[in-house]
């Protein structure tokens, strides 16, 4: 059953980072986790969710970055660049964590449970392993890939 009033799609960015349990997510982890959530729990995320297309490293929606950047501007998310300018990692701020705690109670429990599972799974994989696993499950997302496993 679909959520009667699903939160805006950017809420799922906060919830994914919240599911990381105090750790950061790389852009590819965030993209792939949200893709899998939307693919496997579409009724939980609602119609205004992200629309992923095959791209360089699999499923991608630029709006994930647009929403993440807006959350940075609002002070909900910060970008950790301690590993270098090109190695960004998204991290919840205290305000973002408080908002995510509120949102957890507004989204379908099964969707949130799946998001927790998929984030934990993605965090255990290397970049190559994550992209390859998504391609294995969704070979159509390899269409525009530059990735070679």
C-alpha positions in Angstrom: 0.0 0.0 0.0 1.3 3.4 -0.9 2.0 6.0 1.8 -1.0 8.4 1.9 1.2 11.5 2.0 4.7 10.4 1.2 7.4 12.9 2.2 9.3 14.7 -0.5 11.9 12.6 -2.3 14.7 14.5 -0.6 13.6 13.0 2.7 14.9 9.7 1.4 18.4 11.2 1.1 18.2 12.0 4.7 16.8 8.6 5.6 19.5 6.8 3.6 22.2 8.8 5.5 20.4 8.1 8.8 20.5 4.4 7.9 24.3 4.7 7.6 24.2 4.9 11.4 26.7 7.7 11.9 28.8 6.9 8.9 29.0 8.6 5.5 27.8 7.5 2.1 29.7 8.0 -1.1 27.8 9.4 -4.1 27.7 6.0 -5.7 26.4 4.3 -2.5 23.7 7.0 -2.2 22.6 6.6 -5.8 22.6 2.8 -5.8 20.8 2.6 -2.4 18.0 4.9 -3.6 17.8 3.2 -6.9 17.3 -0.2 -5.2 14.8 1.3 -2.8 12.7 2.7 -5.6 13.0 -0.4 -7.7 12.1 -2.9 -4.9 9.8 -0.8 -2.8 8.0 1.6 -5.3 4.8 1.8 -3.3 6.7 2.9 -0.3 8.5 5.8 -2.0 5.6 7.2 -4.0 5.4 8.6 -7.5 7.5 11.6 -6.9 10.6 9.5 -6.3 13.8 9.6 -8.4 13.8 8.4 -12.0 17.0 6.6 -12.6 18.5 6.1 -16.0 21.6 4.1 -17.2 24.7 6.2 -16.9 28.5 5.9 -16.6 28.3 3.7 -13.5 24.8 2.4 -13.7 21.5 3.8 -12.4 21.8 7.6 -11.9 19.4 10.5 -11.3 21.0 14.0 -11.2 18.2 15.0 -8.8 19.8 12.9 -6.1 22.7 15.4 -6.2 20.5 18.4 -6.6 18.5 17.4 -3.5 21.7 16.5 -1.6 23.2 20.0 -2.4 20.0 21.6 -1.2 20.2 19.6 2.0 23.8 20.9 2.4 22.6 24.5 1.9 19.9 23.9 4.6 22.6 22.6 7.0 21.1 19.1 7.1 24.0 17.4 5.3 27.7 18.1 5.0 30.2 16.9 2.5 33.4 15.3 3.8 36.3 15.9 1.4 39.0 14.7 3.8 40.0 12.0 1.3 40.5 14.5 -1.5 38.4 16.9 -3.5 37.1 14.2 -5.9 36.2 11.7 -3.1 33.1 13.3 -1.6 31.2 11.6 1.2 27.8 12.7 2.4 27.3 13.0 6.2 24.3 14.0 8.3 24.6 17.0 10.5 23.0 17.1 14.0 20.0 19.0 12.4 19.8 16.5 9.6 19.8 13.6 12.0 17.0 15.2 14.0 15.0 15.7 10.9 15.7 12.1 9.8 14.5 10.9 13.2 11.2 12.7 12.6 10.9 11.4 9.1 11.4 7.8 10.1 8.0 7.8 11.6 6.3 9.2 8.5 7.5 6.7 5.9 6.2 3.1 5.5 8.1 0.8 7.9 8.8 -1.8 5.3 10.4 0.9 3.1 12.6 2.1 5.9 13.5 -1.4 6.9 14.6 -2.2 3.3 16.6 1.1 3.2 18.5 0.1 6.3 19.3 -3.3 4.8 20.4 -2.0 1.5 22.6 0.8 3.0 24.3 -1.7 5.3 24.9 -4.0 2.3 26.3 -1.2 0.2 28.6 -0.1 2.9 30.2 -3.5 3.0 31.1 -3.4 -0.7 33.9 -1.7 -2.6 32.9 0.7 -5.5 33.6 -2.1 -8.0 31.6 -4.7 -6.1 28.6 -2.4 -5.7 28.5 -1.4 -9.3 28.9 -5.0 -10.5 26.2 -6.2 -8.1 23.7 -3.7 -9.4 24.6 -4.6 -13.0 24.1 -8.3 -12.2 20.6 -7.6 -10.8 19.7 -4.9 -13.4 21.7 -5.6 -16.6 19.7 -2.9 -18.4 21.4 -0.3 -16.3 24.7 -1.2 -17.9 23.5 0.4 -21.2 25.7 3.6 -21.0 28.4 2.2 -18.7 32.0 3.1 -18.8 32.6 0.6 -15.9 34.7 -2.4 -16.7 34.7 -5.2 -14.1 
